[in-house]
Amino acid sequence: MNQLNYQHLYYFYVTATEGSIIKAASVLHLTPQTISEQIRTLEAYFGFDLFDRVGKRLQLNSQGQLTYNFAKNIFNMGNELLLSVRNQKQNQQHMLSIGVTDVLPKILAFEMFQRCLKAHPNVRLVCKEGDLNSLTAQLALSKIDGILSDQPLLNTSNVKAYNHLLARSGLSFFVAQDLAERFFDFPQCLDNQPFLLPGDKSAQKLSILAWFAKHNINPQIAAEFDDGALMKLFAQRGYGVFCAPTSAEHHIEKQYKVRVIGRTDLITEHLYLISPERKVTNPLLSPLVIKGAAR
């Protein structure tokens, strides 16, 4: 006995579901004649009719209803199989979960993520943002694979983790484009001018204030920001000068319509990867660590 032809069964199933051969032909993108032939072949295989012809309408008879119920179960199980296989494939997708400290310039984080995605284009990236303490707690609980931070984790921390220096950069000073011509003879031009200072969470705040003192500059601190993006928007609207890593100055000038008025290498912005390993062995994280050793 030949095996059941499931293609014939499927054409019957769609016809019974749609209620007519014409509608089934539209769904299956076939001619009505082709579907009629396939159903007749299936009926010949079973040895009985599946439909009663009532005028121009097809109506399932008792044998057809029984066959339809079985067909419905068969094709529903097929759909469940496809869904299960797809879900399993998605679950096998590699996932990289990284914490980003909220004060870190996001362009620096983005450039690091690009390294990972270029090396592993199919990775699923999960970004968590927060302060260093909260992210360190998540790292200790293995909820994240690593942390991108502007400052290293101190040795006094109870968490076993290691600092990997990824990049360093001097600082550039920016102001709204329509105000840039007022600022010349850097850095003395900053004296008595409104300045937008990073907040207490930033590793740079004290360094910037010390740099001002060294150059005998007394700016007017107009505002302090934990949120670097908000600080840049205030500068864009003319509320003061701010500083950011020189490595990102092209992006900052383009995105926020500000202009560089000076630079210094005496203040250095650092970018660290904090990981639970002295030597990064996670292949998803390894593209980040091009140079530098655990500290």
N, C-alpha and C positions, 0 to 999 in steps of 0.2 A: 504493500500500500504506500503510495506517495505521501510525502509530508505535506502538511497544510501550508498553503501559500499565504503568508501573512500580508503580502501586498494586496491580494484579492480581498482578504478579510478587512484590510484597512479601508479600501474603497467602499465596501459594504457598510462599514461602521460610519464613515463620513456621510454616506447617502442617507442612512437611517437617522443620523443626528440632524442633518440639514432638512430632511423631509422630502427631498426630491433629487433626481439625478441632475437637473439643471443647476440647482444651487451647489451640489457637490462638485460639479464640473468647474464652477466658478472658484470654489475654495481650492481645489486641487490643480487648477490651471490645466485641465485636460478637456477633451471633447466629450460630450454626452455619450457618443457612440462607444468610445473607449471604456468608459465606466460601465455602461450596460453590458458590454462583452465580458468585462472582468467579473461582474456580479453573476452573469449566466454561467461562467466557468466555475465559480465558487458553488453555485447551486448544483451544478452537475457533479462536482466533487462530493458534496454532501448527499446527493440523491433526493433532494426535496427543495421546493421553492421556499424562499425567505420572505417574499412579499406577496400580498394579494393586490392585484391591479384593480383599483376602484375608479373607473373612468380614467382620467389622466393622472390620478394620484396613486402613490405607492403606500401601502399600509402593511406594517409588519404582521405576519401571522404568528401563530404560537411558536413554531420552530424558529422563525426569524427573531422573535423577542428573546428566546433563550440564547440564540447565537449572539445577539446584540449585547446581552448582559455579560457574556463571557468576553466578547471583544472589548467592551468598555473596561473591564478589569485588566485585560491584557495590556491595553495601550496606556491606561493610567499607571500601571506598574512600570511600563517603559519610561514614562515621563519621570517617575520617581527615581528610577535608576539614573537617568541623565542628571537630574538635580543633585543626587547624592554624589555622583562622580565629580561634578563641577564644584560642589562644596568642599569635597576632600582635596581637590586641586588647590582651591583657595586657601584651605587650612595649611597646606604644605608650603605656601608662599613664605619666604623668609621675611621676618619682621625686625626692624631696627628701631628701638625706642631710646630717644636721647632727650635729656633735660637741657633747657637753655635758660641761663639766669636772666631775669627780666631786665637787667641793666645793660646786657651785652648788645652792642649794635647788631641789628638783625641782618645787615648785609654781610657781616663777618660769618654769622651762623649759616646763612644761605650758601656762601661760598664753600664752607666745609661740607654741607649737605650735598652740594653738587659733586664733590669728589666721590662721595659714597655712591651716589646714584649713577655716575658715569661708570664706576667699576662694577656695580650691581644694579643694572637698570630695572630688574623685576622686584627689587626689594620694596616692602611696604614700610614707609617711614612714619613713625609716630613721634611727634614733638610735644614735649611737656615744658611749660614755662612756670617759673617760680623763683623764689630767692634761694640762695645757695644752701641754707640750712634745710629747707623742706625738700629740695632735690636730693641732697645727701642722704636724707632719711629714706627716700624712695630707692636710691642706689643700694643702700644697706639691705633693703628688703627684696632686692633683685627685681624691682618693678620697672627699672630702666637700665639700659646697658652702659650708659655713660652720661657725663655732664659737660657741656660747653660753658666756660666761665671766663670772666675777665680777671679773676684772681684765683690763686691756688687754694687748695684745701689745706688748712693749717695742721701742723703735726700734733696739735693738742686735740684734734678730733678723735672721737672714739671709733669712728668708722675706718675700716681697713680699705684704703683707697690710695691711688697714686696720681700725681700730677704729670701730665705730658705737655710740654710747651709746644704749641702748634705754630704760633706766629707772634711777631712783635712789630710794632709800628710807632713812629713818632706821632705827634698831634698837629692837626691843622685847625686854624681858627676861621670861623665863617661869620658872615653877616648878610643881611638882606641885600639884594643886588643894588637897589636904589640908594643904599647907604654906604656902599663900598668905597666910594671916592673920598669919603671923609676920613678914612683910616689909612694913614701912611706913616712912615717911620715906625714900623713894627719893632718891638712890642710896646714902645712908649705910648703909642696911639690908643692903647687900651685904658690908660689911666683916666679915672673919673668917668668911664663910659659904662652903660648898663651891660651886665654880664649874666648869662644864664648858666648856672652851675649844676653839675650832676648832683644827685642826692646822696645821702649817707650810705646807701647800698653800693655805690660805685667805688671801685678801688682807686679812682683817679682824683677824687675830690680833694684830699689832703695834699696830693702832689701838685695839683693846679694852684692851690692857695700858697704852698711853699714857693712855687715858681714865681708867683706874683710878688711875694715878699723879697725874693732874691733880686728881682729887677726893680724893686722900689715902685711897684705899680699898685694903685689902690682903685680897683674898679668898683662900681656900684653893683652889688649883687641884687639883681632885679627879681630873680626867682630861682628856686631849686627844683629839680625834677628827677624822680626815679624813672620816669618813662622818657626814654631818649627820643622817641618819635614825637611826643608832645612838645618837648623842648625845641626840636627843629621847626615845628610849626610856628611856635612863638617867635623864633628868630626870623622865619620867613616873613612874618607880619611886622617886623621891625622893632621887636621888643628887646633886642640885645644881641650880643656876640655869644657864640658857643664854640666849643671845640670837640673834635671827633678824630678817630684814627686817620692819618694821612693816607693809608692804603685804601680807604673808602671815599676819598674826597671827590673823585670824579662822579661816583654814584650820587653822593649827597648834593653836589652842585646841580646835577641834572634833575634829581627828583624834587628837591625842595626850593629850587630857584634862588640859591644863595651863592656867595662868592668867597673864595679863600682870600684872606687878607694877611696871612702869615703862617709860619710853621716853626715847630721846635722839635728837636730830637732829645731835649733834656727831660721831657716827660714821655714815658713809653707806655703804650697800651699793649697788654699781653692777652693772648688767647690760649686757654688751657683746655685740654681734654682731661677730665677726671674719670678714671676707670678703676674697677676693682682689681686690675692686674698690673703688676710692675711692668711687664712686657705685654703689649696688647696682642692677644692671639685671636680675638674675635675677628673673622675675616671681613665682617661688615664694617667694623670700626677701623681696621688697619689702613684703609686709604687716607684717613685723617692724619696719621702719624708718619709724616714724611721725614721730618727731622726732629731732634730733641729726644731726651731721655727722661725717664721718670725722675721726679724730684721729691 
